[in-house]
Amino acid sequence: MTENRSFERLVAEGVAVPTEGWDFSWFEGRATEARPSWGYAPSAGERLARAEAALDIQTGGGEVLDFALGRVGEAGPVLVAATEGWPPNVAKATALLRPRGVVVVAAPDDVPLPFADEAFDLVLSRHPVRPDWAEIARVLRPGGTYFAQHVGPSSVFELVEYFLGRQPDEVRGGRDPERERTDAEAAGLEVVDLRAERLRMEFHDIAAVVHFLRKVVWMVPGFTVEPYEPQLRSLHERIEKEGPFVAHSSRQLFDVRKPTL
């Protein structure tokens, strides 16, 4: 009975944590993820220091852009805008980024960007749902740069497939970096640098699993506790007996340039 109460308490904790934004500090001590070697946020700050007009696509709660701008100081771009499609994150990003003079625009992820042609010399994005290369090319000035960290293929699929079973090969191979390179080049862009890494993740309790699946909604679409209670309970018992559940995230860095005319 002690273990059952522990399971129920942990699940309740995972359900109670707010999911807005991309602040993952709650996971400290409960889950870990190795970071890519390239250090996206500090590198984005270096790019911002050299930009005149910058756009951050799908900014989430604005945390990554805020960190990057904090590295710039007074030498940042004259204009910075960000887009976000999920209303709770729009509000969170607006509150966080307004003091830095950033305009946050509510824009769904699957519609054209609400900006004029060649409006920006730098476009950033961290973990976009799906890069719209034609739109990125359209809003970039000639010589401008798209600098982004994407989620790669089969990311955290050890966890996904624990709940959903083996996924089709076309799903496992989605977000392939070479396919994204081809799509970027088809939009008239030049891929200057492309790097990919797989990174160890550990989930130390079932609360971390529950919160992660609630927060990263595309992992197990429509996830709620009730339909998956047997799998969650079994995984809780496995973690208690064997230690952390290990998975691997997949990340890729794109440094892309729009050629000058």
Buried (B, 14 or more C-beta within 10 A) or exposed (E): EEEEEBBEEBBEBBEEBEBBBBBBEBBEEBBBBBEBEBEBBEBBBEBBBBBEBBBBBBBBBBBBBBBBBEBBEEEBBEBBBBBBBBEEBBBBBBEBBEEBEBEBBBBEBEEEBEBEEBBBBBBBBBBBBEBBBBBBBBBBBEEBBBBBBBBBBBBBBBBBBBBBEEBEEEBBEBBBBEEBBEBBEEBEBEBEEBBBBBBEBBBBBBBBBBBBBBBBEEBBEEBEBEEBEEBBBEBBEBBEEEEBBEBBBBBBBBBBBBEEE
